Amino acid sequence: MGGKAKYIIGALVGSFGISYLFDKVISDNKIFGGNTPGTVSNKEWWKATDEKFQAWPRTAGPPVVMNPISRQNFIVKSRPE
């Protein structure tokens, strides 16, 4: 197992490295042209959009908390005092 594992791990590391380089050159350096949309680069637009979405009323039901670990919704209940 030891002899084969080093080739597999080396191939995985190499493929991730090549993928990163291709992504960097194509996306960030924009070798095929294009530009970054204003909706991505404009922080004021991002803030205004977030405020708009937060201002929408909830009509679906009680507030929920997302649990990103198990992807389940839990209903938020107030604690009895």
N, C-alpha and C positions, 0 to 999 in steps of 0.2 A: 504494500500500500504506500509506503514511503516514497518510492521512486516515481509512481504515477501521480501522487498528490502534488508534488512540486511542479510538474508540468501543467496540471489542471489549474492550480492556483496562479502560476505564472501567466497562463493564457487568459484567465479571468482578469487579472490586474492589467495586462496589456490591452485587452479589449476595452476595459473601462477607460484607460488612458487615451486610446485612439478615439473612442466615442466623445470624450471630453474635448479633445482637440478639434474634432469636426464641429461639434456644437459651438465652441468658442469662435471658430473662424467663420462659420456660416451665419450664426445668429448675431453675435456681438459685432463682428467686423463687417457684416452685411456685404459679403462678396458678390451677392446676386442683386444688390441694390435695395432700394426701399428705405424706409425710415421708421422710427419708433412712433406709434400713434400717440396723439396728445392725451388720450384717455389713460395711457400708461405713464407718461412722463410728467404730466401736470398734476402736482400734489394738491392744488386748490380744487381741481375738478374731482379728484378722489375724495377729498374731505366733504365737499358739497353733496356728492352722490351718497356717501355713507350717512350723512345727516338726513338726507331724504329717505333712505331706506329705514333708518331707525325711527323716523317720525310716523311711518305708516302704522295705522291701528291694527292690533291683532284681533281678528274675528274668528279664528279657527277654534279656539279653546283656551284652556288655562296655560300659563307660561310653562315652558319646558326647559330642561337643561340638557344639552347634548353631551353625551359621554363618548369622546372620540376613541376610547379604547375598545369598547364593545359595540359601538354604533347603536346604542339604544337610547330612547327618549325616556326621561323620568319626569313625572309631574311634580312641580314644586309645590309643596304644601307648607303653610305657615305653621310654626311651632306653637302649641298651646302654652299659654303662660299662666 
